[in-house]
Amino acid sequence: MEDWAWSCLLVASSLVLCALAWEQLGYIRKGAHLPGPRLVIPFLGNVAAMVADPTGFWERQAIRARSSPWGLSWDVILGRFILFVRDAELSHKIFANVRPEAFHLVGHPFGKKLFGEENLIFMFGEEHKDLRRRLAPLFTWKALGVYVAIQERTIRKHIHRWLANSSSSIHQRPVAMRSLCRDMNLETSQEVFVGPYLDPRARERFTHDYNLFNLGLLALPIDLPGFAFRRAKQAVERLVATLGECAARSKRRMSTPGEQPACLMDFWMAETLAEIRAARESGSPPPPHSSDRQVGQHIFDFLFAAQDASTSSLVWVCALLESNPQVLGKILDEQRSLRGGGRGGGEFGSNFDPATPVGSELLREMKYTEMVVKEVLRYRPPATMVPHIASVDFPITDSYTVPKGAIVFPSLLESSFQGFREPYAFDPDRFSAARLEDVAFKRNWLLFGAGSHQCLGQRYAINHLVLFTALFSSMVEWERVRTPGCDEILYVPTIVPRDGCLVTLRPRRGDDDRRGREEREIEETSTES
């Protein structure tokens, strides 16, 4: 009997070892001649390394891909084979083949579980084209002009609050720009997307739920009670429900003759109501994606796209301008030129009044500031990778076929350092009319994606960054509180400086009258806070 038990144990152990060996051989076969790990931990792969140190994990993928003539490398996460794509042209090939029989855009390795099946990024073909066509009116120059006024008002409010909190402290305490910009961005998104339809209590719940969602993005995908991933899923459901209620209120308001759009939701509902009336008159069913819940789902998509990416870029604006004072000086020169004279040396003259609204017309004249923003986006693209899943075996090069089911990660960060002249230098002048590197190397500037899923709101995003850069640089003097490794990249999941850009803040120097007005505004903001 004992010999029989040992025989069973030996057979079982042999079967397990054979299964593990077969798993290893399967990964090696899928990776073929590409660089990858020498040994994969059974079932788990390298998920522990990715969660513990995402920066180091993805840097290792990039280093392997750089050693490959194809610009590719592979690894395994939770039993899923992943492919890292460094080469910009191969990234374009993936973006151009988002279709049922090639690649599915997922946005996150477990995106469908987290975002829901109806998310815009999961759509294909005519349904996707039709929805993008119907969303285009949300980003006309007229609509963007309405948003700029909201963005400017919200940005100014937060800058005054930051300065008020800084001046109220006896000792200037350093603050992390990441947390400040994140809160400012969330309020900006709420105001621009659904402005008048969220009361204070709803805003508080909304902020709480969005923070739960953010925590779930980097958590292990354990869909069980008590885990961050499950809490994130539940938060998304509540967020979509809240935004659906906002859609219903917007429909009621925009059905009233004479009402003008006050936010993005209003622009969309005005178009949607016209489509619903036309369908009713022709005896057709309501247009697709017009129910309150569906609208709420898509507004959540916009929120996710706008929130974390913009926060990342705003933080890098602060970090990179502080470490490149000559670039900051040129921004201030442009502000003096466009918004009133100055004395140089970082001070503004008596003709300059920072309280004067910028507006969309003046914003378009800020050519150098926009060049700086574009260089920030190139140098530190906020979403460094855009995950796709291969739905079939796809020949991506003459010698390598992406295996079906692989999660493919085109790297926007790696593409940004290919082609451009002296790519590791922070140089906004590369986007000048004299150099036009954005034209010469446009296939390497992929931060808004490419192909049928290219970002719809890229002009909105650039406006937001230019406006913040103009206002923050002209209203605030900031100094970085440097710590070891503070400029290293941290994935959260978009990228930020490791220290969150720790700075001290104070009002920018100017003429006495202007400084007096500014100090009174700060005192009023401090009292309100």
Salt bridges, closest charged atoms under 4 A:
GLU59 OE2 - ARG66 NH1 3.30
ASP75 OD2 - ARG64 NH1 3.10
GLU89 OE2 - ARG443 NE 2.97
GLU101 OE2 - ARG99 NH1 3.09
GLU117 OE1 - LYS112 NZ 3.86
GLU118 OE1 - ARG293 NH1 3.76
GLU126 OE2 - LYS129 NZ 3.86
GLU127 OE2 - HIS289 NE2 3.11
ASP130 OD1 - ARG133 NH2 2.63
GLU152 OE2 - ARG156 NE 3.11
ASP183 OD1 - ARG182 NE 3.92
GLU187 OE2 - LYS157 NZ 2.72
GLU187 OE1 - HIS158 NE2 2.72
GLU191 OE2 - ARG203 NH2 3.21
ASP209 OD1 - ARG238 NH2 2.80
ASP223 OD1 - ARG230 NE 2.57
ASP223 OD2 - LYS233 NZ 2.84
GLU259 OE1 - ARG253 NH2 3.19
ASP266 OD2 - ARG253 NH1 2.62
GLU275 OE1 - ARG134 NE 2.96
ASP292 OD1 - LYS251 NZ 2.87
ASP301 OD2 - HIS298 ND1 3.39
GLU322 OE1 - ARG482 NH2 3.19
ASP333 OD1 - ARG336 NH1 2.45
GLU347 OE1 - ARG343 NH2 2.83
GLU347 OE2 - ARG509 NE 3.29
ASP353 OD1 - ARG517 NH2 3.71
GLU361 OE2 - ARG364 NH2 2.67
GLU370 OE2 - LYS374 NZ 3.78
GLU370 OE1 - ARG459 NH2 3.11
GLU375 OE1 - ARG378 NE 2.79
GLU375 OE1 - ARG430 NE 3.12
GLU414 OE2 - ARG66 NH2 2.90
GLU414 OE1 - ARG86 NE 2.67
ASP427 OD2 - ARG435 NH1 2.79
ASP429 OD2 - LYS330 NZ 3.23
GLU437 OE2 - ARG421 NH1 3.58
GLU437 OE1 - ARG430 NH1 2.89
GLU437 OE2 - ARG435 NH2 2.73
GLU477 OE1 - ARG506 NE 2.89
GLU477 OE2 - ARG508 NH1 3.90
GLU477 OE2 - ARG509 NH1 3.04
ASP487 OD1 - ARG480 NH1 2.95
ASP487 OD2 - ARG482 NH1 2.95
GLU488 OE1 - ARG498 NE 3.13
ASP499 OD1 - ARG480 NH2 3.03
ASP511 OD1 - ARG514 NE 3.94
GLU518 OE2 - ARG514 NH1 3.21
GLU521 OE1 - HIS160 NE2 3.16
